[in-house]
Structure formats: structure tokens, C-alpha cells
């Protein structure tokens, strides 16, 4: 447990925060975003983590008006709230691997709670490859009174080329509801020669049913968008190729990046690529290890890296 002498990041002071609570349908967080309970269900029996992972919600039991400290979420909240606070005419956020659109929904409710920018216009881009979670994303935005017709929601995977890939719709190795298997990644092996809507893969006694989905470069996803205040990506191993493919685009259009990483190679390559372009490193916590943070030690699942673009 972190020392009580460690203060919360000062960005939280710029928002009107309230205690989290839940009713029989929704969980409400400290900026007022509500999430249907089935979207963030408990992990299946037999699967347990002894660390606080970025794919789930963690709030402080000591102070329910803030995220748990330390947790992977804590750093993502700081990046999100800082990006909103720095925005001027409009806040634009892109979430790749959006799941049920947790962070883009959090962004809008946080804007509403900002002490001086509660009427800041916004535009959201949510990209998710799983068809069930894509439907959840639309419903989650509607639940939070966000007009989905005015946002850009795309059912696709993000990579370094436009085309098609496969994404798991069912995996026998995952014992719970398939929608809660948030660690899935794109399957590129078949390439463009495969056109089936679904494909069955059997390996090591496990069965996966793969659904064919569009594959898009970041340049395609951002077509017509001049500035992005926050790019948030957690795409299970494809974050490296997306960033390396888009360095010129990122320099021109993106003010801040928050990325979840999933292997040592990604940690090193992303940090090296962006620092070589002059980006300022904000957080750099490698994955699957204990890292010392300003808010206490934490065992990380994903790596957490974030950067600020001094050109914007």
C-alpha cells in the first residue's frame, strides 16, 4: 500500500470528482461514467491475477473519488485528464483496441466534470475488431448520453497496412464469456488469399473460430482529422508496427500517446522510435515486472508508455 504521504497527481484537482458506486445494472466511476456490469465481469474460475491490470476497472477503497494508486489505470487516467485539460477548441481522442469504449466514454464524462471546460466540444474515434464488443461500445456510448452518429466508430483491426485479417470470435481455451477475452490479437497468417467470413483453427488441443475483419493503417483511420489530442492504443502486440508505420503522421497530428505494450521488443522499439523523433517520454514502465512509480511500486501486466509531442 502506498505511503499516505504520497499525494495524488494534481490533474485530478481540475475535475469535480464523486465517489464510485454501483446499482443492479451499472457501475458508476468517479467522473460519472457508467458501465454495464456485464461488460467488466469477474474473470472466469481458474484465472486470477495478483496485479492490477489495465483492462479492468480499479478504484481506491480508501478514496473512492480516485482510481486505485498505484495501478496501471492510474497512469492512463492521468494521461486522459491531462490531454483534456490541454485541449483548446475541441478534444479529439482515438482509442485503438477500444473494447466496449471504456476510455472514450470516460473522456466525455470527464469533460463534463472539468471545472472550467465542461462544454468543450469533442470527437471520438473508436476502433474494435470483435463484433460483440463493437456492439457493446456503441451501447456504452449511448448509455453515457453520447451521440454515436457524430463519432467515428470502426469495426476493424489496426496494423501497418490496409487489408483484412482474422480476429477470434470464439476460443475453447477461454472458459468464460467470449466477450471478456480482452487479450486477443489479430491473426495475419492467411493474408489476402483467404476470403471466408470465418475460419477454424485447431492447435494444441484448442479450437479458435476466427472472424474476418478489415485491417486499417492509422493513416486511414485518421483520414480527414487534423489533430488528435490523445491516441490511446492497446492492440495486443500490433502497437509497434502501427507506431513505426505512422511516425510522420504522429508528428503532424497527434499531441499525446498512451500505449499498452506486450513484449520486451515492443517496449524498446516504441520508446526508441518516438524519442528519436523528439517526443517527450512521460511514463515508461516495461511489462510483466515490478516497476517503481511515483505512486509506489507496482507489478505491471501490460507495459505502460506515454509520450507528449513537443511539436504540437
C-alpha positions, 0 to 999 in steps of 0.5 A: 500500500502506498505511503499516505504521504504520497499525494495524488497527481494534481490533474485530478484537482481540475475535475469535480470528482464523486465517489464510485458506486454501483446499482443492479445494472451499472457501475458508476466511476468517479467522473460519472461514467457508467458501465454495464456490469456485464461488460467488466465481469469477474474473470472466469474460475481458474484465472486470477491475477495478483496485479492490477491490470489495465483492462479492468476497472480499479478504484481506491477503497480508501478514496473512492473519488480516485482510481486505485494508486498505484495501478496501471489505470492510474497512469492512463487516467492521468494521461486522459485528464491531462490531454483534456485539460490541454485541449483548446477548441475541441478534444479529439481522442482515438482509442485503438483496441477500444473494447466496449469504449471504456476510455472514450466514454470516460473522456466525455464524462470527464469533460463534463466534470472539468471545472472550467471546460465542461462544454468543450466540444469533442470527437471520438474515434473508436476502433474494435475488431470483435463484433460483440464488443463493437456492439457493446461500445456503441451501447456504452456510448449511448448509455453515457448520453453520447451521440454515436452518429457524430463519432467515428466508430470502426469495426476493424483491426489496426496494423501497418497496412490496409487489408483484412485479417482474422480476429477470434470470435470464439476460443475453447481455451477461454472458459468464460464469456467470449466477450471478456477475452480482452487479450486477443490479437489479430491473426495475419497468417492467411493474408489476402488469399483467404476470403471466408467470413470465418475460419477454424483453427485447431492447435494444441488441443484448442479450437479458435473460430476466427472472424474476418475483419478489415485491417486499417493503417492509422493513416486511414483511420485518421483520414480527414482529422487534423489533430488528435489530442490523445491516441490511446492504443492497446492492440495486443502486440500490433502497437509497434508496427502501427507506431513505426508505420505512422511516425510522420503522421504522429508528428503532424497530428497527434499531441499525446500517446498512451500505449499498452505494450506486450513484449520486451521488443515492443517496449524498446522499439516504441520508446526508441522510435518516438524519442528519436523523433523528439517526443517527450517520454512521460511514463515508461514502465516495461511489462510483466515486472515490478516497476517503481512509480511515483505512486509506489511500486507496482507489478505491471501486466501490460507495459505502460508508455506515454509520450507528449509531442513537443511539436504540437 
